[in-house]
Amino acid sequence: MKCIVNLAVVLMTIFAISPTQADDSAAPNVVLIISDDQGFTDYGFMGSEIARTPNLDRIAAESLLYTRGYVMPVCSPSLASLLTGRLPHVHGITGNDLSAESIKAVRAKGKLDRDPLSQRLLANSPILPKTLGEAGYQTFQTGKLWNVTAEEIGFSQGMTNTEGRHGGAGLSIGRESMQPIYDFIEDSQAKEKPFFVWYAPLLPHQPHNPPQKLLAHYQNQGLSPDAAKYFAMVEWFDQTCGELDDYLTDNNLADNTVVIYLADNGWDANRNGRAKLSPFEKGIRTPIFVRWPGKVQPQRDDETLASILDIMPTIFSACGLDVPADLSGINLVDREAMQARKSIFVEGYTHDIADLAHPEKSLVTQVVINGWDKLLIPGARRPDKEYTSAPASIELFDLKADPLEKRNLVSERPEVVARLTQLQNAEWDAAK
């Protein structure tokens, strides 16, 4: 037996085969679609009578759909959670930017402003594109990324080639063309390699400058000018998703491609201060769905909690890779495990990071959702942007009866407050 094992090791060494490397002939392709600044209500399949999203409606109907998905309330921490499978106080990216004082200190050392952020993010393991690349996948980054280049974070190819805010040159995807994705897929096909596409366009994110043809429809709906532009942007994003899905179908790739969808954080068309950067539902809730024809049964689930932390385990499992035991996320396709989980956690911080080494110094709100109960626990800081809000004291909501959080139940249900606070404290300590 020892000789057989040693022979296997020798063969893997000679042919550079990893024990966990994907079988190119069977490994599915993966497309991760990440909407940018979109409210959870703003889809046809989520009940909107305003937003026109026929492509996402169709794909969602073909998918295992969780309508109660949750993400972080702002983009950079959310994307870091996608890349690492961890909460912000663990992966270390709690906000979009360093504080002014921190930037001065970095410049004094002769370094780029984003250097501490990129180094902190890259210190995590595993990292999604790097792990997929090591398993034999061709990987491609488009759109939003934050802090690092595509190459630094492990993508085989990518559009973001400078460290910075948002994603640099990658932000042209969707707004200008989808061709870079198609070129990458064709290259992967020529190499006979499975592919992973990170499609994270700056859509429907500001600037809200939709094509006039789309905007005209919403200008006749009695909406404010800002809301009309936003909903037209939502439709524009939906069109790009349809173009990408049509490409997969037209090239006979759809059946062997896992499509996963979520938004990075929420938005409110009326800008009422309880959305982006906010721990309230319009800031952190998103639909999350997985389509894998013939492998995942289409189903709509309006009760089970899903988390952004579930994306990495889902992709790893679909690709035949081991899921690290210390990741708290669950494979979205594992219905039994998903339904057994009762709680998820969300963290909200200041937009500007006070101290990379001490996340608690930037903490605005801890959120624990247990079943239909949602507890918001204020942190040490208040929001640092005028367009957002957060509770100044503990708030408790029954999301089933009160989905938009209008009635605080703290004084009526102290036992629930105590129980959820204990859950939150245990999660924070366990995830460090």
Sequence and secondary structure as in RCSB ss.txt:
>XXXX:A:sequence
MKCIVNLAVVLMTIFAISPTQADDSAAPNVVLIISDDQGFTDYGFMGSEIARTPNLDRIAAESLLYTRGYVMPVC
SPSLASLLTGRLPHVHGITGNDLSAESIKAVRAKGKLDRDPLSQRLLANSPILPKTLGEAGYQTFQTGKLWNVTA
EEIGFSQGMTNTEGRHGGAGLSIGRESMQPIYDFIEDSQAKEKPFFVWYAPLLPHQPHNPPQKLLAHYQNQGLSP
DAAKYFAMVEWFDQTCGELDDYLTDNNLADNTVVIYLADNGWDANRNGRAKLSPFEKGIRTPIFVRWPGKVQPQR
DDETLASILDIMPTIFSACGLDVPADLSGINLVDREAMQARKSIFVEGYTHDIADLAHPEKSLVTQVVINGWDKL
LIPGARRPDKEYTSAPASIELFDLKADPLEKRNLVSERPEVVARLTQLQNAEWDAAK
>XXXX:A:secstr
 HHHHHHHHHHHHHTT  TT   TTT  EEEEEEESS  TT SGGGT SS   HHHHHHHHTSEEEEEEE  SSH
HHHHHHHHHSS HHHHS  SSEE HHHHHHHHHTT  TTHHHHHHHHT SS HHHHHHHTT EEEEEE   SS H
HHHT SEES  S SSTTGGGGGBTTTBSHHHHHHHHHHHHTT  EEEEEE S SSSS    HHHHHHHTTTT  H
HHHHHHHHHHHHHHHHHHHHHHHHHTT GGGEEEEEEESS   TT  SSSTT SSHHHHEEEEEEE TTTS  EE
EEEEEEEGGGHHHHHHHHTT    TT     TT HHHHHH  EEEEEEE SEES TT GGGGEEEEEEEETTEEE
EEE S   SSTT    SS EEEETTT TT     TTT HHHHHHHHHHHHHHHHHT 
